[in-house]
Amino acid sequence: MIEKMEGYRAFFAVAQTGSFSRAADMLHVTQPAISHAVRRLEERLGGPLFFRTPKGVKLTSEGEVLYKFVSQAHHFLESGEKKIAEMRQLMAGEVKIGAGDTLCRHYLLPHLESFHREYPDVKIQVTNRTTRETIALLKEGKIDFGIVNLPVEEDRQLVIRESIPLHDCFVAGEAYIKLTERTVSWDELARYPLLLLEQGSSIRRYIDRFAKRLGVTIQPEFELGSIELLVQFAHIGLGVACVIREFVAEDLMKRTLYEVPLEMPLPPRKVGLVTLRDVPLSAAASRFLAQLP
């Protein structure tokens, strides 16, 4: 295949310049090398591609036909090289990201805005999935990287970079404000109507495991699909919600929600930036990932 490509490269240069010596100068090789490559190409194709004239060489009729195809291929190769250059300079390209709804809204969105402002020609595709589903998409090659809630199960296929810390906490609205005025044990907390994420989410597994280590079984009143719904349910007094403190900071500051002080607070977790081991990222995806904290 390499020999064939060298033959077509030499043929194209001779056809363009009308001279074996000028083609050699163009390609920075010797004239015998050009002559050899063209001769081998003619042998493979079964006939001459050039004939000599007093002013140089010209294409035979077969050479004219071949030149049209080689010229088109050369154009495509040049276009491909230009496109790659544009992608490396972030004048084109695409970034495919997987992230849960909450992480997308509170963690990813501000960085999406700044990246798009700096590189407006790079397309960005965000797929909202759970942590497990995001990792599955990554392994299937459908996203460049995932933004997930840690911890996740150990997997040698994955490279995980820890990002910002997250603090899970329980909050309540006015209906349960008395509960927020003193330190509460997990045993007592479990007797209240609790609002938790659905089973299967990484955050829910984390909470259930921590409670189990303390000998407490949690049976929530409501199981919901997002932190935003938990916040809304807590606002209207349907129970005590487990949310991420960083993502409800404004509600806590405005006192529309109140944090329940726990005797044993949940240990902090972190946001994880997940890529596949030994799989190189595009220039655009690498730049985006580098901008994330």
Residue pairs with C-beta under 8 A, 6 or more apart in sequence:
3 37
3 40
4 41
4 44
6 37
7 37
7 38
7 40
7 41
7 44
8 41
8 70
8 73
9 27
9 37
10 23
10 27
10 33
10 34
10 37
10 38
10 41
11 37
11 38
11 41
11 49
11 63
11 66
11 67
11 70
12 67
12 70
12 71
12 74
13 23
13 26
13 27
13 34
14 20
14 23
14 34
14 38
14 50
14 57
15 50
15 59
15 63
15 67
15 70
16 23
16 26
17 23
17 26
17 56
18 55
18 56
18 57
18 58
19 56
19 57
20 31
20 34
20 35
20 38
20 57
21 31
23 34
24 30
24 31
24 33
24 34
27 34
38 49
38 50
41 49
42 48
42 49
45 62
45 66
47 60
47 62
48 60
48 62
48 63
49 59
49 60
49 62
49 63
49 66
50 57
50 58
50 59
50 60
50 63
51 57
51 58
51 60
59 67
83 92
86 92
86 93
86 121
87 93
87 282
87 283
87 284
88 283
89 283
90 119
90 121
90 122
90 283
90 284
90 287
91 121
92 121
92 122
93 121
93 122
93 123
93 282
93 283
93 284
94 122
94 123
94 124
94 125
94 282
94 284
95 122
95 123
95 124
95 125
95 144
95 282
95 284
95 285
95 288
96 125
96 127
96 142
96 143
96 144
96 285
97 108
97 124
97 125
97 126
97 127
97 143
97 144
97 145
97 146
97 147
97 288
98 126
98 127
98 128
98 129
98 133
98 134
98 137
98 138
98 142
98 143
98 145
98 146
98 147
99 107
99 108
99 126
99 127
99 128
99 129
99 134
99 146
99 147
99 148
100 128
100 129
100 130
100 131
100 134
100 147
100 148
100 149
101 128
101 226
101 227
101 228
102 226
102 227
102 228
102 244
102 247
103 147
103 148
103 149
103 271
104 126
104 128
104 147
105 228
106 244
106 246
106 247
107 147
107 163
107 164
107 271
108 126
108 147
111 288
111 291
111 292
112 124
112 126
114 291
115 122
115 124
115 287
115 288
115 291
116 122
116 124
119 284
119 287
122 284
124 288
127 134
127 137
127 142
127 143
129 137
130 200
130 201
130 202
131 146
131 148
131 149
131 152
131 201
131 202
132 200
132 202
134 143
134 146
134 147
134 148
134 274
135 146
135 148
135 152
135 155
135 158
135 274
137 143
137 146
138 145
138 146
138 158
138 274
138 275
138 276
139 157
139 276
144 275
144 281
144 282
144 285
144 289
145 273
145 274
145 275
145 281
145 285
145 289
146 272
146 273
146 274
146 275
147 163
147 271
147 272
147 273
147 274
147 292
148 202
148 271
148 272
148 274
149 166
149 201
149 202
149 203
149 206
149 269
149 271
149 272
150 160
150 162
150 202
150 269
150 270
150 271
150 272
151 202
151 206
151 269
152 158
152 160
152 202
152 272
152 274
156 277
157 276
157 277
158 274
158 275
158 276
158 277
159 274
159 275
159 276
159 277
160 272
160 273
160 274
161 272
161 273
161 274
162 270
162 271
162 272
162 273
163 270
163 271
163 272
163 273
163 292
163 293
164 246
164 270
164 271
164 293
165 268
165 269
165 270
166 244
166 245
166 246
166 268
166 269
166 270
166 271
167 244
167 245
167 246
167 265
167 266
167 268
167 269
168 203
168 206
168 207
168 242
168 243
168 244
168 245
168 266
168 269
169 242
169 243
169 244
169 245
169 259
169 260
169 262
169 265
169 266
170 189
170 194
170 240
170 241
170 242
170 243
170 259
170 260
170 262
171 180
171 231
171 234
171 240
171 241
171 243
171 248
171 251
171 252
171 257
171 258
171 259
171 260
172 179
172 180
172 234
172 239
172 240
172 241
172 257
172 258
172 260
173 234
173 235
173 236
173 237
173 256
173 257
173 258
174 237
175 237
176 192
176 237
176 239
176 240
176 260
177 258
179 192
179 240
179 260
180 258
180 259
180 260
180 261
182 261
183 261
183 262
183 263
184 260
184 261
184 262
184 263
185 262
185 263
185 264
186 211
186 214
186 216
186 262
186 263
186 264
187 216
189 216
189 240
189 260
189 262
190 211
190 216
190 217
190 218
190 219
192 239
192 240
193 220
193 221
193 222
193 238
193 239
193 240
194 218
194 219
194 220
194 221
194 222
194 239
194 240
194 241
194 242
195 220
195 221
195 222
195 224
195 230
195 233
195 234
195 238
195 239
195 240
195 241
195 242
196 204
196 207
196 218
196 220
196 222
196 223
196 224
196 230
196 241
196 242
197 203
197 204
197 223
197 224
197 225
197 226
197 227
197 230
197 242
198 204
198 223
198 224
198 225
199 205
199 208
199 223
203 242
203 244
203 269
206 266
206 269
207 218
207 242
207 266
208 218
210 266
210 267
211 217
211 218
214 264
220 239
221 238
221 239
222 233
222 238
222 239
224 230
224 233
227 243
227 244
227 247
227 248
230 241
230 242
230 243
231 241
231 243
231 248
231 251
231 257
233 239
233 241
234 240
234 241
234 243
234 257
235 256
235 257
240 260
245 252
245 259
248 257
251 257
252 258
252 259
273 289
273 292
275 281
275 289
281 289
